[in-house]
Amino acid sequence: MDTLTAIVTAINDFVWGPPMLVLILGTGLFLQVRLKFMPLWRIGTGFRMVWKGRTPEAGAKGEISPYAALMTALAATVGTGNIAGVATAIAIGGPGALFWMWMTALVGMATKYAEVLLAVHFRETDDHGEQMGGPMFAIKNGLGRRWAWLGAAFALFGGLAGFGIGNMVQSNSIAEVMQASFGISPWVSGVVMMVMTGFVLLGGVKRIGAVAEKLVPAMCIGYVGAALVVLGLYADQIPTAFGLIFHHAFSPLAATGGFAGATIMLAMRYGVARGIFSNEAGLGTAGIAQAAGQTKHAAESGLIGMMGTFIDTIVVCTMTGLVLIVTGVWSSGLKGAALSSSAFATAFPGVGQYFLAVALAVFAFTTILGWAYYGEKCWEYLIGSSKMEVPYRALWTLFVLVGAVTHLDFVWLVSDTLNAFMAFPNLVSLLLLSPVVVQVTKDYFDRRAAAPATPVDTHRLAGRL
């Protein structure tokens, strides 16, 4: 087992090494340039689309509202990475890592926009009459039969990774934090999570979307609100915090307290890696959820989808990072969720650690729901039929319990490696299909400028490309 772990660790270090980080950032920057930085100067438009998406247009294809689709995607992305991931990045890379997380998000908005646009543009109707899409369909329908193997590879890696990083790892995190904070047995936590997960999954994407559009905004607002209270208590430290962030993004940081010191490369590496882990820009997963959204415009879905990256990283991750820095615990030597818990306990003695435990549990549970849908669509693509829905959902629900009561270091390692294998086919398709992204975007904004009320028929446009 030790030999196998060493082999997988070596593969993981390679696939998440500098070449992959450069490929992810480079793809995002390439798309930003090709789109003339539209995702950045259309942030306001994106927020308006999100609000408008609560009520879909009449006659639009899809199973859930664009807003519910975004919340489903956010359910999968706003998770342990926003709490434990940010803390690990800063604990190893220093405050400068937060700057590189921001950079990852800003270029990642273009990546997420393109992923969602292509997912909707090339989506199909399954044998239940429901819309389904994602990188595998963009590859198959956009690049042609020669590239079909690449789409199958994405679906296989995604279907396998989901059981690890989207399921067992999350339920294990919940069980651990419930035991540490409240003394609840992992078996009790596992059974409760299994029942809750099964109840939601029985209703399919419509019930997942209904739960997500209520739970995700509530958990984000609650967490950000608590973080803002902390920042209010430490308001005098905020200028210093931003100074540390910007200075040490480009300057080495010497050892201090329990902090071992960090080079610029460490700040960049962990900031980028944890940023990607948190917002998933480049993995292609968000397009799977957004493809179920009711919309007539692939570009509008892209505008809504890219806001997931902004909310996840620029808002939620920033709150975590600033809380860690202003409270001074970032240099204590702690890492992960323990570091975030220490920060909130410092600000709210006696209750802060319990708040953080509940927040982490809710974040992780929504990730289980979001990834359940991702994995289902990956396996449905591979098998070619939706008949596997019931056995898949039953198996997924059972794995929630398994994850809660077992040790998962190796599962985490394998799942993290599979995530990188997912990213590669998606990034290749984004680069090759970038002309479609640009053309659909141009056509949408041209028509909107000429006649704002005229819908864009992206299916007719597909025939011309």
Beta strands, then each sheet from edge to edge (+ up, - down):
strand 1: 124-125
strand 2: 131-132
sheet 1: 1+ 2-
end
